[in-house]
Amino acid sequence: MNAYEEYMQAIVKPMRQELVDVGFKELTTADEVNEFMATAKGVSLVVINSVCGCAAGSARPAVREAIKEIKPDHLVTVFAGQDREATAAMRAYFEDIPPSSPSIAILRDGQLEYFIPREQIEGFSVEQIRDHITGVLKQACGK
């Protein structure tokens, strides 16, 4: 590992931990993504994490708040720009959706049901994004 990679790993560690601390499983390889997608039953919340300001100031806080209200069966995350293979593998399951990070996907049995792209995160308040996520999760989870 070169100095740049070491630096970036140190920088993103707390950004990763923010989601892991509330129950998200990090998928860091394409194999982990494919295994998860092949076996995931029920409702999954997938966060495509990012180092950008809207991930830090909006997406991650909104997700953390939303899952306090309603928690799906699975919480997983990939990190765009860091775990490139895992992110590409996850995005391959969202065929018609352009790459977007941060972004949030709601899946049922591994199939995309709803997608919140960066355009619906950046510029919105944490409360607006939280409410958007909880509304979709309530519908997806049948609550």
C-alpha positions as CSV (number, residue, x, y, z in Angstrom):
1,M,0.0,0.0,0.0
2,N,1.4,3.4,-0.9
3,A,1.3,6.5,1.2
4,Y,-1.7,8.0,-0.5
5,E,-3.8,4.8,0.1
6,E,-2.7,4.8,3.7
7,Y,-3.7,8.4,4.1
8,M,-7.1,7.9,2.5
9,Q,-7.8,4.8,4.6
10,A,-7.1,6.9,7.7
11,I,-9.3,9.8,6.5
12,V,-12.3,7.6,5.6
13,K,-12.2,5.3,8.7
14,P,-14.5,7.5,10.8
15,M,-16.8,7.9,7.8
16,R,-17.1,4.2,7.5
17,Q,-17.5,3.8,11.3
18,E,-20.4,6.2,11.4
19,L,-22.5,3.5,9.6
20,V,-20.9,0.4,11.1
21,D,-21.6,1.8,14.6
22,V,-25.4,1.8,13.9
23,G,-25.4,-1.8,12.5
24,F,-24.4,-1.5,8.9
25,K,-22.2,-4.3,7.4
26,E,-19.5,-3.0,5.1
27,L,-19.2,-4.9,1.8
28,T,-15.6,-4.2,0.6
29,T,-15.2,-6.6,-2.2
30,A,-17.2,-7.6,-5.3
31,D,-17.5,-11.1,-3.9
32,E,-19.0,-9.8,-0.6
33,V,-21.6,-7.8,-2.6
34,N,-22.5,-10.7,-4.9
35,E,-22.8,-13.1,-2.0
36,F,-25.0,-10.6,-0.1
37,M,-27.2,-10.0,-3.1
38,A,-27.6,-13.7,-3.8
39,T,-28.8,-14.5,-0.2
40,A,-30.5,-11.3,0.9
41,K,-34.2,-12.0,1.8
42,G,-36.5,-9.2,3.0
43,V,-35.9,-5.5,2.9
44,S,-32.3,-4.2,2.6
45,L,-31.1,-0.6,3.0
46,V,-28.0,0.0,1.0
47,V,-25.9,3.1,1.4
48,I,-23.3,4.0,-1.2
49,N,-21.1,6.0,1.1
50,S,-18.8,8.9,0.0
51,V,-16.3,11.4,1.4
52,C,-18.2,14.4,0.1
53,G,-19.8,17.0,2.3
54,C,-23.4,15.9,1.5
55,A,-22.6,12.4,2.7
56,A,-21.1,13.7,6.0
57,G,-23.6,16.5,6.6
58,S,-26.8,14.9,5.2
59,A,-26.8,11.3,4.1
60,R,-25.2,9.5,7.0
61,P,-26.9,11.5,9.7
62,A,-30.3,11.0,7.9
63,V,-29.8,7.3,7.6
64,R,-28.8,7.0,11.2
65,E,-31.9,8.8,12.3
66,A,-34.2,6.9,9.9
67,I,-33.2,3.5,11.2
68,K,-34.0,4.5,14.7
69,E,-37.6,4.8,13.6
70,I,-37.8,1.7,11.3
71,K,-35.1,-0.9,10.7
72,P,-35.1,-3.1,7.6
73,D,-33.9,-6.7,7.7
74,H,-30.5,-5.8,6.4
75,L,-28.2,-2.7,6.5
76,V,-25.2,-2.7,4.2
77,T,-22.9,-0.2,2.7
78,V,-20.2,0.2,0.1
79,F,-17.8,3.1,-0.1
80,A,-17.5,4.9,-3.5
81,G,-14.0,5.9,-4.4
82,Q,-12.5,3.6,-1.8
83,D,-13.9,0.1,-2.4
84,R,-14.1,0.5,-6.1
85,E,-14.8,-3.2,-7.0
86,A,-17.5,-3.5,-4.3
87,T,-19.2,-0.3,-5.4
88,A,-19.1,-1.3,-9.1
89,A,-20.6,-4.7,-8.2
90,M,-23.4,-3.1,-6.2
91,R,-24.1,-0.5,-8.9
92,A,-24.4,-3.3,-11.4
93,Y,-27.6,-4.4,-9.6
94,F,-29.1,-1.0,-10.3
95,E,-28.8,-1.3,-14.1
96,D,-30.8,1.7,-15.2
97,I,-29.6,4.0,-12.5
98,P,-26.6,6.3,-13.2
99,P,-23.8,6.1,-10.7
100,S,-24.4,8.5,-7.8
101,S,-22.7,8.9,-4.5
102,P,-23.8,9.3,-1.9
103,S,-27.0,7.4,-2.6
104,I,-29.4,5.1,-0.9
105,A,-31.2,2.1,-2.2
106,I,-34.0,0.0,-0.8
107,L,-34.1,-3.5,-2.0
108,R,-36.6,-6.4,-1.5
109,D,-35.1,-9.9,-1.9
110,G,-32.1,-8.4,-3.7
111,Q,-34.2,-6.4,-6.2
112,L,-34.2,-2.6,-6.3
113,E,-37.5,-1.1,-5.1
114,Y,-36.4,2.5,-4.6
115,F,-33.4,4.7,-5.1
116,I,-32.4,8.0,-3.7
117,P,-29.7,9.6,-5.8
118,R,-27.3,12.3,-4.7
119,E,-29.6,14.9,-6.3
120,Q,-32.2,14.1,-3.7
121,I,-29.7,14.4,-0.9
122,E,-27.4,17.3,-1.7
123,G,-29.1,20.6,-0.7
124,F,-31.8,18.9,1.4
125,S,-31.9,19.0,5.2
126,V,-31.2,15.9,7.4
127,E,-34.8,16.0,8.4
128,Q,-36.1,16.0,4.9
129,I,-33.9,13.1,3.9
130,R,-34.7,11.2,7.1
131,D,-38.4,11.6,6.4
132,H,-37.9,10.5,2.7
133,I,-36.1,7.3,3.9
134,T,-38.5,6.5,6.7
135,G,-41.5,6.9,4.3
136,V,-40.0,4.5,1.8
137,L,-38.9,2.1,4.5
138,K,-42.4,2.1,6.1
139,Q,-43.9,1.3,2.7
140,A,-41.3,-1.4,1.9
141,C,-41.5,-3.0,5.3
142,G,-45.3,-2.9,5.3
143,K,-45.5,-0.7,8.4
